[in-house]
Amino acid sequence: MAAAKTPPELRPLFLAALPKDARIERIAMFGGIAAKVNGNMFAGVFGKSAVIWLPATEREKALALDGATPFDPMGDGRRSEKIMLPPALMKKPVELRRWLARAFEAALELPTKTRGKSPRKAAKKRA
């Protein structure tokens, strides 16, 4: 999956499916586009599919979709907590919107991340 190019036509589909909420920040990531709320990434486009973050209790629901996989952006087996949705969902705006909304709602429950260094990195620097 490494170096997957995001087709430009998928960006507007992804953006249109995002919840309409002023707290959402859009950023470039992995050659695609991602969405964050309170500093936490909750969704993005990578290659030909959307990627979402869900809490552990809900990941199995997303992985049960035909074609969904754990997100492995480097293609080396190091999987993240994010789920790569089936590419077919990019052509199903209602369903895509539902998954992005769920990821957004879940991310709202996370602690706010501040810009700059993570607390762990800052602690190492002070030591």
N, CA, C and O atoms as a GROMACS GRO file, in nm:
protein
  508
    1MET      N    1   0.082  -0.119   0.000
    1MET     CA    2   0.000   0.000   0.000
    1MET      C    3   0.087   0.125   0.000
    1MET      O    4   0.034   0.235  -0.018
    2ALA      N    5   0.214   0.113   0.019
    2ALA     CA    6   0.302   0.230   0.027
    2ALA      C    7   0.296   0.313  -0.100
    2ALA      O    8   0.278   0.259  -0.210
    3ALA      N    9   0.310   0.441  -0.086
    3ALA     CA   10   0.314   0.537  -0.196
    3ALA      C   11   0.187   0.532  -0.282
    3ALA      O   12   0.193   0.554  -0.403
    4ALA      N   13   0.073   0.505  -0.219
    4ALA     CA   14  -0.053   0.502  -0.292
    4ALA      C   15  -0.092   0.645  -0.330
    4ALA      O   16  -0.095   0.734  -0.246
    5LYS      N   17  -0.120   0.665  -0.456
    5LYS     CA   18  -0.162   0.796  -0.505
    5LYS      C   19  -0.313   0.810  -0.486
    5LYS      O   20  -0.390   0.718  -0.512
    6THR      N   21  -0.352   0.927  -0.439
    6THR     CA   22  -0.495   0.955  -0.425
    6THR      C   23  -0.543   1.022  -0.552
    6THR      O   24  -0.497   1.132  -0.585
    7PRO      N   25  -0.635   0.958  -0.624
    7PRO     CA   26  -0.689   1.023  -0.744
    7PRO      C   27  -0.756   1.156  -0.707
    7PRO      O   28  -0.834   1.161  -0.612
    8PRO      N   29  -0.726   1.262  -0.781
    8PRO     CA   30  -0.781   1.394  -0.746
    8PRO      C   31  -0.934   1.397  -0.739
    8PRO      O   32  -0.989   1.478  -0.665
    9GLU      N   33  -1.002   1.312  -0.813
    9GLU     CA   34  -1.148   1.315  -0.812
    9GLU      C   35  -1.208   1.263  -0.681
    9GLU      O   36  -1.326   1.284  -0.655
   10LEU      N   37  -1.127   1.197  -0.597
   10LEU     CA   38  -1.179   1.147  -0.470
   10LEU      C   39  -1.181   1.254  -0.362
   10LEU      O   40  -1.258   1.244  -0.266
   11ARG      N   41  -1.098   1.354  -0.376
   11ARG     CA   42  -1.093   1.460  -0.273
   11ARG      C   43  -1.227   1.531  -0.256
   11ARG      O   44  -1.273   1.545  -0.143
   12PRO      N   45  -1.292   1.576  -0.364
   12PRO     CA   46  -1.422   1.643  -0.342
   12PRO      C   47  -1.528   1.548  -0.288
   12PRO      O   48  -1.617   1.591  -0.214
   13LEU      N   49  -1.520   1.420  -0.323
   13LEU     CA   50  -1.617   1.323  -0.269
   13LEU      C   51  -1.600   1.310  -0.118
   13LEU      O   52  -1.697   1.306  -0.043
   14PHE      N   53  -1.473   1.302  -0.075
   14PHE     CA   54  -1.443   1.293   0.067
   14PHE      C   55  -1.489   1.420   0.140
   14PHE      O   56  -1.556   1.412   0.243
   15LEU      N   57  -1.453   1.535   0.087
   15LEU     CA   58  -1.488   1.662   0.150
   15LEU      C   59  -1.639   1.680   0.161
   15LEU      O   60  -1.689   1.732   0.261
   16ALA      N   61  -1.712   1.637   0.058
   16ALA     CA   62  -1.858   1.649   0.060
   16ALA      C   63  -1.921   1.556   0.163
   16ALA      O   64  -2.030   1.585   0.214
   17ALA      N   65  -1.854   1.446   0.195
   17ALA     CA   66  -1.908   1.349   0.291
   17ALA      C   67  -1.875   1.384   0.436
   17ALA      O   68  -1.934   1.326   0.528
   18LEU      N   69  -1.784   1.477   0.458
   18LEU     CA   70  -1.750   1.516   0.595
   18LEU      C   71  -1.869   1.584   0.662
   18LEU      O   72  -1.948   1.652   0.595
   19PRO      N   73  -1.882   1.568   0.793
   19PRO     CA   74  -1.987   1.642   0.863
   19PRO      C   75  -1.967   1.792   0.844
   19PRO      O   76  -1.854   1.839   0.831
   20LYS      N   77  -2.072   1.864   0.841
   20LYS     CA   78  -2.066   2.011   0.828
   20LYS      C   79  -2.050   2.068   0.968
   20LYS      O   80  -2.148   2.097   1.037
   21ASP      N   81  -1.925   2.085   1.009
   21ASP     CA   82  -1.896   2.132   1.144
   21ASP      C   83  -1.771   2.219   1.139
   21ASP      O   84  -1.668   2.177   1.086
   22ALA      N   85  -1.780   2.338   1.191
   22ALA     CA   86  -1.668   2.434   1.185
   22ALA      C   87  -1.545   2.389   1.263
   22ALA      O   88  -1.437   2.443   1.242
   23ARG      N   89  -1.560   2.291   1.351
   23ARG     CA   90  -1.445   2.243   1.429
   23ARG      C   91  -1.353   2.153   1.348
   23ARG      O   92  -1.243   2.121   1.394
   24ILE      N   93  -1.396   2.111   1.231
   24ILE     CA   94  -1.315   2.020   1.150
   24ILE      C   95  -1.205   2.096   1.079
   24ILE      O   96  -1.230   2.198   1.014
   25GLU      N   97  -1.084   2.046   1.094
   25GLU     CA   98  -0.966   2.102   1.026
   25GLU      C   99  -0.928   2.005   0.914
   25GLU      O  100  -0.917   1.885   0.937
   26ARG      N  101  -0.907   2.058   0.796
   26ARG     CA  102  -0.865   1.976   0.681
   26ARG      C  103  -0.716   1.997   0.659
   26ARG      O  104  -0.669   2.110   0.656
   27ILE      N  105  -0.642   1.886   0.643
   27ILE     CA  106  -0.497   1.895   0.624
   27ILE      C  107  -0.452   1.799   0.515
   27ILE      O  108  -0.518   1.699   0.488
   28ALA      N  109  -0.340   1.830   0.452
   28ALA     CA  110  -0.280   1.738   0.355
   28ALA      C  111  -0.208   1.629   0.433
   28ALA      O  112  -0.139   1.657   0.531
   29MET      N  113  -0.224   1.504   0.389
   29MET     CA  114  -0.158   1.393   0.457
   29MET      C  115  -0.143   1.275   0.361
   29MET      O  116  -0.238   1.237   0.293
   30PHE      N  117  -0.024   1.218   0.357
   30PHE     CA  118   0.005   1.101   0.274
   30PHE      C  119  -0.033   1.123   0.128
   30PHE      O  120  -0.075   1.028   0.061
   31GLY      N  121  -0.019   1.242   0.078
   31GLY     CA  122  -0.055   1.270  -0.060
   31GLY      C  123  -0.205   1.281  -0.082
   31GLY      O  124  -0.250   1.296  -0.196
   32GLY      N  125  -0.280   1.274   0.024
   32GLY     CA  126  -0.425   1.286   0.015
   32GLY      C  127  -0.472   1.401   0.102
   32GLY      O  128  -0.407   1.505   0.108
   33ILE      N  129  -0.584   1.382   0.168
   33ILE     CA  130  -0.639   1.485   0.255
   33ILE      C  131  -0.693   1.415   0.379
   33ILE      O  132  -0.743   1.303   0.371
   34ALA      N  133  -0.683   1.480   0.491
   34ALA     CA  134  -0.731   1.424   0.616
   34ALA      C  135  -0.814   1.528   0.690
   34ALA      O  136  -0.808   1.647   0.661
   35ALA      N  137  -0.891   1.479   0.787
   35ALA     CA  138  -0.974   1.566   0.869
   35ALA      C  139  -0.945   1.539   1.016
   35ALA      O  140  -0.934   1.425   1.059
   36LYS      N  141  -0.932   1.649   1.090
   36LYS     CA  142  -0.904   1.641   1.233
   36LYS      C  143  -1.008   1.723   1.309
   36LYS      O  144  -1.066   1.818   1.258
   37VAL      N  145  -1.029   1.681   1.433
   37VAL     CA  146  -1.111   1.760   1.524
   37VAL      C  147  -1.040   1.759   1.659
   37VAL      O  148  -0.997   1.653   1.707
   38ASN      N  149  -1.028   1.875   1.720
   38ASN     CA  150  -0.956   1.889   1.847
   38ASN      C  151  -0.816   1.829   1.840
   38ASN      O  152  -0.766   1.776   1.939
   39GLY      N  153  -0.754   1.839   1.723
   39GLY     CA  154  -0.618   1.789   1.706
   39GLY      C  155  -0.607   1.641   1.677
   39GLY      O  156  -0.496   1.591   1.658
   40ASN      N  157  -0.718   1.569   1.674
   40ASN     CA  158  -0.719   1.425   1.650
   40ASN      C  159  -0.767   1.394   1.509
   40ASN      O  160  -0.876   1.436   1.469
   41MET      N  161  -0.686   1.320   1.433
   41MET     CA  162  -0.729   1.280   1.300
   41MET      C  163  -0.838   1.174   1.313
   41MET      O  164  -0.822   1.076   1.388
   42PHE      N  165  -0.947   1.193   1.241
   42PHE     CA  166  -1.055   1.095   1.247
   42PHE      C  167  -1.086   1.035   1.110
   42PHE      O  168  -1.152   0.931   1.103
   43ALA      N  169  -1.042   1.097   1.003
   43ALA     CA  170  -1.070   1.044   0.870
   43ALA      C  171  -0.973   1.104   0.769
   43ALA      O  172  -0.912   1.208   0.792
   44GLY      N  173  -0.961   1.035   0.657
   44GLY     CA  174  -0.876   1.084   0.551
   44GLY      C  175  -0.896   1.002   0.425
   44GLY      O  176  -0.971   0.904   0.424
   45VAL      N  177  -0.829   1.043   0.320
   45VAL     CA  178  -0.829   0.967   0.194
   45VAL      C  179  -0.686   0.924   0.170
   45VAL      O  180  -0.593   1.005   0.177
   46PHE      N  181  -0.670   0.798   0.141
   46PHE     CA  182  -0.538   0.741   0.112
   46PHE      C  183  -0.558   0.645  -0.004
   46PHE      O  184  -0.639   0.553   0.004
   47GLY      N  185  -0.484   0.666  -0.111
   47GLY     CA  186  -0.504   0.581  -0.229
   47GLY      C  187  -0.644   0.602  -0.283
   47GLY      O  188  -0.684   0.715  -0.310
   48LYS      N  189  -0.716   0.494  -0.299
   48LYS     CA  190  -0.850   0.501  -0.357
   48LYS      C  191  -0.961   0.482  -0.255
   48LYS      O  192  -1.074   0.449  -0.290
   49SER      N  193  -0.927   0.503  -0.128
   49SER     CA  194  -1.025   0.476  -0.024
   49SER      C  195  -1.019   0.578   0.089
   49SER      O  196  -0.926   0.659   0.098
   50ALA      N  197  -1.119   0.573   0.173
   50ALA     CA  198  -1.124   0.656   0.292
   50ALA      C  199  -1.070   0.574   0.410
   50ALA      O  200  -1.086   0.453   0.417
   51VAL      N  201  -1.006   0.646   0.501
   51VAL     CA  202  -0.952   0.588   0.624
   51VAL      C  203  -1.024   0.656   0.739
   51VAL      O  204  -1.043   0.777   0.737
   52ILE      N  205  -1.063   0.578   0.839
   52ILE     CA  206  -1.130   0.635   0.956
   52ILE      C  207  -1.068   0.582   1.084
   52ILE      O  208  -1.008   0.474   1.086
   53TRP      N  209  -1.083   0.659   1.191
   53TRP     CA  210  -1.046   0.613   1.324
   53TRP      C  211  -1.174   0.588   1.400
   53TRP      O  212  -1.265   0.671   1.401
   54LEU      N  213  -1.179   0.472   1.464
   54LEU     CA  214  -1.290   0.438   1.552
   54LEU      C  215  -1.234   0.382   1.681
   54LEU      O  216  -1.123   0.328   1.680
   55PRO      N  217  -1.307   0.391   1.791
   55PRO     CA  218  -1.260   0.329   1.914
   55PRO      C  219  -1.254   0.176   1.895
   55PRO      O  220  -1.322   0.121   1.810
   56ALA      N  221  -1.173   0.111   1.975
   56ALA     CA  222  -1.153  -0.034   1.964
   56ALA      C  223  -1.285  -0.111   1.964
   56ALA      O  224  -1.299  -0.212   1.896
   57THR      N  225  -1.381  -0.063   2.041
   57THR     CA  226  -1.510  -0.133   2.052
   57THR      C  227  -1.590  -0.131   1.923
   57THR      O  228  -1.683  -0.210   1.907
   58GLU      N  229  -1.556  -0.041   1.829
   58GLU     CA  230  -1.632  -0.030   1.705
   58GLU      C  231  -1.554  -0.070   1.580
   58GLU      O  232  -1.612  -0.076   1.471
   59ARG      N  233  -1.427  -0.097   1.594
   59ARG     CA  234  -1.345  -0.129   1.475
   59ARG      C  235  -1.392  -0.254   1.403
   59ARG      O  236  -1.386  -0.262   1.281
   60GLU      N  237  -1.437  -0.352   1.479
   60GLU     CA  238  -1.480  -0.478   1.416
   60GLU      C  239  -1.598  -0.456   1.322
   60GLU      O  240  -1.609  -0.524   1.220
   61LYS      N  241  -1.685  -0.361   1.355
   61LYS     CA  242  -1.799  -0.330   1.266
   61LYS      C  243  -1.748  -0.281   1.131
   61LYS      O  244  -1.798  -0.322   1.026
   62ALA      N  245  -1.648  -0.193   1.134
   62ALA     CA  246  -1.593  -0.141   1.009
   62ALA      C  247  -1.515  -0.250   0.936
   62ALA      O  248  -1.524  -0.261   0.813
   63LEU      N  249  -1.439  -0.329   1.010
   63LEU     CA  250  -1.361  -0.436   0.945
   63LEU      C  251  -1.449  -0.545   0.885
   63LEU      O  252  -1.404  -0.621   0.799
   64ALA      N  253  -1.574  -0.554   0.930
   64ALA     CA  254  -1.666  -0.654   0.876
   64ALA      C  255  -1.715  -0.617   0.735
   64ALA      O  256  -1.772  -0.701   0.665
   65LEU      N  257  -1.694  -0.492   0.695
   65LEU     CA  258  -1.734  -0.452   0.560
   65LEU      C  259  -1.647  -0.524   0.458
   65LEU      O  260  -1.526  -0.536   0.477
   66ASP      N  261  -1.707  -0.572   0.353
   66ASP     CA  262  -1.634  -0.643   0.248
   66ASP      C  263  -1.531  -0.549   0.184
   66ASP      O  264  -1.567  -0.450   0.121
   67GLY      N  265  -1.404  -0.581   0.201
   67GLY     CA  266  -1.298  -0.500   0.143
   67GLY      C  267  -1.230  -0.406   0.241
   67GLY      O  268  -1.133  -0.340   0.205
   68ALA      N  269  -1.279  -0.397   0.365
   68ALA     CA  270  -1.216  -0.313   0.467
   68ALA      C  271  -1.094  -0.384   0.524
   68ALA      O  272  -1.093  -0.507   0.536
   69THR      N  273  -0.991  -0.306   0.559
   69THR     CA  274  -0.869  -0.363   0.615
   69THR      C  275  -0.812  -0.268   0.721
   69THR      O  276  -0.845  -0.149   0.722
   70PRO      N  277  -0.728  -0.320   0.809
   70PRO     CA  278  -0.656  -0.228   0.898
   70PRO      C  279  -0.567  -0.139   0.812
   70PRO      O  280  -0.512  -0.184   0.711
   71PHE      N  281  -0.552  -0.015   0.851
   71PHE     CA  282  -0.473   0.082   0.775
   71PHE      C  283  -0.325   0.053   0.798
   71PHE      O  284  -0.277   0.053   0.911
   72ASP      N  285  -0.254   0.030   0.689
   72ASP     CA  286  -0.109   0.000   0.692
   72ASP      C  287  -0.045   0.086   0.583
   72ASP      O  288  -0.011   0.036   0.476
   73PRO      N  289  -0.027   0.217   0.611
   73PRO     CA  290   0.017   0.308   0.505
   73PRO      C  291   0.154   0.277   0.446
   73PRO      O  292   0.179   0.310   0.330
   74MET      N  293   0.240   0.214   0.521
   74MET     CA  294   0.374   0.184   0.469
   74MET      C  295   0.379   0.046   0.404
   74MET      O  296   0.478   0.012   0.338
   75GLY      N  297   0.274  -0.034   0.419
   75GLY     CA  298   0.270  -0.166   0.359
   75GLY      C  299   0.369  -0.263   0.419
   75GLY      O  300   0.410  -0.359   0.354
   76ASP      N  301   0.407  -0.239   0.544
   76ASP     CA  302   0.508  -0.326   0.607
   76ASP      C  303   0.453  -0.405   0.726
   76ASP      O  304   0.530  -0.460   0.804
   77GLY      N  305   0.322  -0.410   0.739
   77GLY     CA  306   0.262  -0.488   0.845
   77GLY      C  307   0.242  -0.413   0.975
   77GLY      O  308   0.180  -0.466   1.068
   78ARG      N  309   0.294  -0.290   0.984
   78ARG     CA  310   0.270  -0.210   1.105
   78ARG      C  311   0.135  -0.142   1.091
   78ARG      O  312   0.123  -0.041   1.021
   79ARG      N  313   0.038  -0.196   1.154
   79ARG     CA  314  -0.098  -0.144   1.140
   79ARG      C  315  -0.128  -0.040   1.247
   79ARG      O  316  -0.076  -0.045   1.358
   80SER      N  317  -0.211   0.053   1.209
   80SER     CA  318  -0.251   0.156   1.304
   80SER      C  319  -0.390   0.122   1.357
   80SER      O  320  -0.446   0.018   1.324
   81GLU      N  321  -0.444   0.210   1.438
   81GLU     CA  322  -0.579   0.192   1.491
   81GLU      C  323  -0.684   0.235   1.389
   81GLU      O  324  -0.804   0.225   1.415
   82LYS      N  325  -0.641   0.281   1.275
   82LYS     CA  326  -0.735   0.329   1.174
   82LYS      C  327  -0.776   0.214   1.081
   82LYS      O  328  -0.705   0.114   1.067
   83ILE      N  329  -0.890   0.233   1.018
   83ILE     CA  330  -0.947   0.134   0.928
   83ILE      C  331  -0.954   0.192   0.788
   83ILE      O  332  -0.998   0.305   0.769
   84MET      N  333  -0.909   0.114   0.690
   84MET     CA  334  -0.920   0.150   0.548
   84MET      C  335  -1.055   0.095   0.501
   84MET      O  336  -1.074  -0.027   0.493
   85LEU      N  337  -1.146   0.185   0.471
   85LEU     CA  338  -1.278   0.142   0.424
   85LEU      C  339  -1.268   0.087   0.283
   85LEU      O  340  -1.173   0.118   0.211
   86PRO      N  341  -1.364   0.006   0.242
   86PRO     CA  342  -1.362  -0.047   0.105
   86PRO      C  343  -1.366   0.068   0.003
   86PRO      O  344  -1.441   0.163   0.020
   87PRO      N  345  -1.286   0.060  -0.104
   87PRO     CA  346  -1.287   0.164  -0.206
   87PRO      C  347  -1.426   0.190  -0.264
   87PRO      O  348  -1.455   0.302  -0.307
   88ALA      N  349  -1.512   0.089  -0.268
   88ALA     CA  350  -1.647   0.104  -0.323
   88ALA      C  351  -1.729   0.209  -0.248
   88ALA      O  352  -1.821   0.267  -0.304
   89LEU      N  353  -1.696   0.233  -0.120
   89LEU     CA  354  -1.772   0.332  -0.043
   89LEU      C  355  -1.754   0.473  -0.096
   89LEU      O  356  -1.837   0.560  -0.070
   90MET      N  357  -1.646   0.498  -0.170
   90MET     CA  358  -1.625   0.632  -0.225
   90MET      C  359  -1.733   0.665  -0.329
   90MET      O  360  -1.753   0.781  -0.363
   91LYS      N  361  -1.801   0.562  -0.377
   91LYS     CA  362  -1.910   0.583  -0.475
   91LYS      C  363  -2.048   0.570  -0.409
   91LYS      O  364  -2.150   0.568  -0.478
   92LYS      N  365  -2.049   0.562  -0.275
   92LYS     CA  366  -2.174   0.550  -0.200
   92LYS      C  367  -2.176   0.663  -0.097
   92LYS      O  368  -2.148   0.640   0.021
   93PRO      N  369  -2.211   0.785  -0.140
   93PRO     CA  370  -2.199   0.902  -0.052
   93PRO      C  371  -2.276   0.892   0.079
   93PRO      O  372  -2.227   0.940   0.181
   94VAL      N  373  -2.392   0.831   0.079
   94VAL     CA  374  -2.471   0.823   0.202
   94VAL      C  375  -2.399   0.734   0.303
   94VAL      O  376  -2.390   0.768   0.421
   95GLU      N  377  -2.350   0.622   0.258
   95GLU     CA  378  -2.280   0.529   0.348
   95GLU      C  379  -2.145   0.588   0.393
   95GLU      O  380  -2.108   0.577   0.510
   96LEU      N  381  -2.075   0.650   0.301
   96LEU     CA  382  -1.947   0.714   0.336
   96LEU      C  383  -1.971   0.824   0.440
   96LEU      O  384  -1.898   0.834   0.538
   97ARG      N  385  -2.073   0.905   0.420
   97ARG     CA  386  -2.107   1.012   0.513
   97ARG      C  387  -2.137   0.954   0.652
   97ARG      O  388  -2.099   1.013   0.753
   98ARG      N  389  -2.205   0.841   0.656
   98ARG     CA  390  -2.239   0.777   0.784
   98ARG      C  391  -2.113   0.734   0.859
   98ARG      O  392  -2.103   0.756   0.980
   99TRP      N  393  -2.016   0.671   0.789
   99TRP     CA  394  -1.893   0.627   0.853
   99TRP      C  395  -1.807   0.746   0.898
   99TRP      O  396  -1.747   0.742   1.005
  100LEU      N  397  -1.800   0.849   0.817
  100LEU     CA  398  -1.722   0.967   0.854
  100LEU      C  399  -1.785   1.037   0.974
  100LEU      O  400  -1.714   1.087   1.062
  101ALA      N  401  -1.917   1.041   0.979
  101ALA     CA  402  -1.986   1.102   1.092
  101ALA      C  403  -1.959   1.023   1.220
  101ALA      O  404  -1.938   1.082   1.326
  102ARG      N  405  -1.960   0.891   1.210
  102ARG     CA  406  -1.933   0.809   1.329
  102ARG      C  407  -1.790   0.832   1.378
  102ARG      O  408  -1.767   0.844   1.499
  103ALA      N  409  -1.695   0.839   1.286
  103ALA     CA  410  -1.556   0.863   1.325
  103ALA      C  411  -1.542   1.001   1.389
  103ALA      O  412  -1.469   1.017   1.487
  104PHE      N  413  -1.610   1.100   1.334
  104PHE     CA  414  -1.608   1.236   1.389
  104PHE      C  415  -1.663   1.236   1.532
  104PHE      O  416  -1.601   1.293   1.622
  105GLU      N  417  -1.776   1.175   1.552
  105GLU     CA  418  -1.838   1.170   1.685
  105GLU      C  419  -1.746   1.101   1.784
  105GLU      O  420  -1.734   1.144   1.899
  106ALA      N  421  -1.682   0.993   1.742
  106ALA     CA  422  -1.590   0.921   1.831
  106ALA      C  423  -1.469   1.007   1.865
  106ALA      O  424  -1.424   1.007   1.979
  107ALA      N  425  -1.417   1.079   1.768
  107ALA     CA  426  -1.299   1.164   1.791
  107ALA      C  427  -1.331   1.280   1.884
  107ALA      O  428  -1.242   1.328   1.955
  108LEU      N  429  -1.455   1.325   1.886
  108LEU     CA  430  -1.494   1.432   1.977
  108LEU      C  431  -1.480   1.388   2.124
  108LEU      O  432  -1.465   1.472   2.213
  109GLU      N  433  -1.485   1.259   2.148
  109GLU     CA  434  -1.474   1.206   2.284
  109GLU      C  435  -1.329   1.193   2.330
  109GLU      O  436  -1.304   1.168   2.448
  110LEU      N  437  -1.233   1.211   2.239
  110LEU     CA  438  -1.091   1.200   2.275
  110LEU      C  439  -1.043   1.328   2.341
  110LEU      O  440  -1.099   1.435   2.318
  111PRO      N  441  -0.938   1.317   2.423
  111PRO     CA  442  -0.879   1.440   2.478
  111PRO      C  443  -0.824   1.527   2.365
  111PRO      O  444  -0.776   1.475   2.265
  112THR      N  445  -0.832   1.656   2.382
  112THR     CA  446  -0.780   1.750   2.282
  112THR      C  447  -0.628   1.740   2.277
  112THR      O  448  -0.561   1.739   2.380
  113LYS      N  449  -0.576   1.732   2.155
  113LYS     CA  450  -0.431   1.734   2.136
  113LYS      C  451  -0.390   1.879   2.110
  113LYS      O  452  -0.459   1.952   2.039
  114THR      N  453  -0.280   1.919   2.168
  114THR     CA  454  -0.231   2.054   2.144
  114THR      C  455  -0.129   2.050   2.032
  114THR      O  456  -0.066   1.947   2.007
  115ARG      N  457  -0.113   2.163   1.966
  115ARG     CA  458  -0.015   2.172   1.858
  115ARG      C  459   0.124   2.165   1.917
  115ARG      O  460   0.146   2.194   2.035
  116GLY      N  461   0.217   2.129   1.834
  116GLY     CA  462   0.355   2.120   1.879
  116GLY      C  463   0.389   1.979   1.920
  116GLY      O  464   0.332   1.883   1.869
  117LYS      N  465   0.481   1.967   2.012
  117LYS     CA  466   0.531   1.837   2.052
  117LYS      C  467   0.430   1.764   2.140
  117LYS      O  468   0.357   1.825   2.218
  118SER      N  469   0.430   1.632   2.126
  118SER     CA  470   0.345   1.551   2.212
  118SER      C  471   0.399   1.558   2.355
  118SER      O  472   0.518   1.584   2.373
  119PRO      N  473   0.316   1.535   2.455
  119PRO     CA  474   0.363   1.539   2.594
  119PRO      C  475   0.480   1.443   2.617
  119PRO      O  476   0.571   1.474   2.693
  120ARG      N  477   0.478   1.328   2.553
  120ARG     CA  478   0.584   1.228   2.570
  120ARG      C  479   0.717   1.282   2.517
  120ARG      O  480   0.820   1.268   2.583
  121LYS      N  481   0.715   1.344   2.397
  121LYS     CA  482   0.836   1.399   2.340
  121LYS      C  483   0.888   1.517   2.423
  121LYS      O  484   1.009   1.532   2.441
  122ALA      N  485   0.797   1.600   2.473
  122ALA     CA  486   0.837   1.714   2.554
  122ALA      C  487   0.904   1.666   2.683
  122ALA      O  488   1.003   1.724   2.728
  123ALA      N  489   0.851   1.558   2.743
  123ALA     CA  490   0.910   1.504   2.866
  123ALA      C  491   1.050   1.451   2.841
  123ALA      O  492   1.139   1.470   2.924
  124LYS      N  493   1.071   1.384   2.728
  124LYS     CA  494   1.204   1.333   2.694
  124LYS      C  495   1.304   1.447   2.678
  124LYS      O  496   1.419   1.437   2.722
  125LYS      N  497   1.260   1.554   2.617
  125LYS     CA  498   1.348   1.667   2.593
  125LYS      C  499   1.391   1.732   2.725
  125LYS      O  500   1.506   1.774   2.740
  126ARG      N  501   1.298   1.739   2.821
  126ARG     CA  502   1.329   1.798   2.951
  126ARG      C  503   1.425   1.711   3.032
  126ARG      O  504   1.501   1.763   3.113
  127ALA      N  505   1.423   1.581   3.010
  127ALA     CA  506   1.506   1.488   3.089
  127ALA      C  507   1.653   1.496   3.055
  127ALA      O  508   1.735   1.424   3.113
   0.00000   0.00000   0.00000
